[in-house]
Amino acid sequence: MTSRTRTDALLLAGFCGFLFFYGLGQFGLIGADEPRYAQVAREMLQRHDWITPVLYGKPWLEKPPLYYWQAMLAYSIFGVSDWAARLPSGLDATLMVLAIYAFLRRFRPGSEVDGALIAASSAGIIGYARAASMDMALTALFTGGMLGWWAWRETAKKIFLAIFYGCAAFGMLAKGPVAPFLAGVVIVVYATAVQDARWILKTLWLPGVLLFSAIALPWYFAVQMANPEFFHAFIIEHNLDRFSTNLYHHPEPLWYYLPVTALALLPWTAFVITAVIHGIRLRRGEKSAASVQNDLENQFVIFACCWLIVPVIFFSISQSKLPGYILPAIPAGALLLADYLRRRLMPGEAHSLGKWLVVLHSLLTATPMVPALLIAYVVTQHRLPGGRPMIVALAIAFFLCAGVAITLVRPLGLRMLRFVTLIPVVLCVGAVLKLGSVAIDQTLSARPVAQEIASIQNHPLPLAVYHVKRELEYGLSLYRNQLTLNYGWGVVPQQEHFLVAPENSQVEVAKLVGGRHVSYVGHYAAQHLDFFWVAASAEAGSVH
């Protein structure tokens, strides 16, 4: 191993370790998906069932099994915990960063560290690398597949085409048919853009199709055999209906993914847009069509532009939109920017940057420090504070912005871009973890609520909720490892149980339980919740 390789390895290990893994369990699982996916993996492990995803003892067929398999392995090694549930995503993100580094070192030497660290430090990648979800696995595999396809395009070595098919197969196990479908659309759009349709037919390689089938299809056949409703539940409802209808109530405007993509690419958004414009100019005729067809470097830029743009357009058409859908496009932005920087730093090329690009990048790099420093106030009060805290945060962001701008306008500014941009990224992540973990845990996670319930109860009871967010319902089921009953289902449990409801809801609870004895037993102020003990239906009483 050369000294350069050792240095690169230390850089990647340090940044991936901090950005993806540091403080992974400092706050509990949040949202509805994190605790739900973590619980599915736990139940599958308890049942020793690697085929049928199970939630609260019943088949839960919304998603394929790859994340569950990864989490089951993590649980079996480290035990069930928040950080073990999030560990697969961090590992997937790290493998993706290493794949980008290896690809660029082989095919675009000199840009490998830039590309890897730009991808690792993008806001979308950091966020989903620290979440218990399927999105990071899909993104890592989609990235590996696209890089494999281009490596085959450039070298004609079938081992790279096999990597493409293998990654597409595992991507189908990560999140379904969207992985191979989206990869195919990117390739078709690229072939159309460079006016060379031969690559579409060449990609259809029988050994690759067989490899894809051998990896992806056995689980699909097995789960269908075990659960005859799988095809309708997964393919029809959670793929076709999710795309074509608002069945799951995630409507957003057509332009939704433009700001989402811009935010996911932070702090590199301005430079990535510049790199995309450069790629579009290549396609529009800065060079003749024949010249572009024979210039692999220019064609790679066009390919990466297709990779970035196609998912944005595709998911913008969808009637159901969630931020994570766009994540597979983000690594393409990192590759475009790495290639753009490599070209600008070549001997004979101008290294100076436009003043507006410098100003915009400096603002996008430094501004996130404000909400990062004030994160505890934001998550508890849902707004930014005024007064001294805001002044201090703005002053820190201003000095960061000025430092980035002054560095970039100097003669070696472009060479310092990575260094001066990564400093605020690290500071932002550190600030969120140091200053916001307690507030995030107390206000957004069910973990402290479950701990409060455990401290109140003398013995375990069935748990029910009334008029609470589904995030809390799923979280309580995970942390209590029991099905949380919901009064909203239309049936009040007849047995003695413990109830979690919004504060000041005693009168409503008394009406719902129909004269059964109800006792107020506690309060959790951070999430405005009250706790009640409800007697079995044979007992009568009143609210105390």
PyMOL commands that set and color helices and strands:
alter all, ss='L'
color gray80, all
select helices_A, chain A and resi 3-21+33-47+66-78+82-107+112-120+123-129+135-155+158-175+178-193+198-203+206-226+230-244+257-264+269-286+289-293+296-317+323-344+355-366+369-373+375-381+387-409+414-444+447-456+470-480+487-489+506-513+525-527
alter helices_A, ss='H'
color red, helices_A
select strands_A, chain A and resi 54-55+58-59+463-465+484-486+497-502+518-524+529-534
alter strands_A, ss='S'
color yellow, strands_A
deselect
rebuild
show_as cartoon
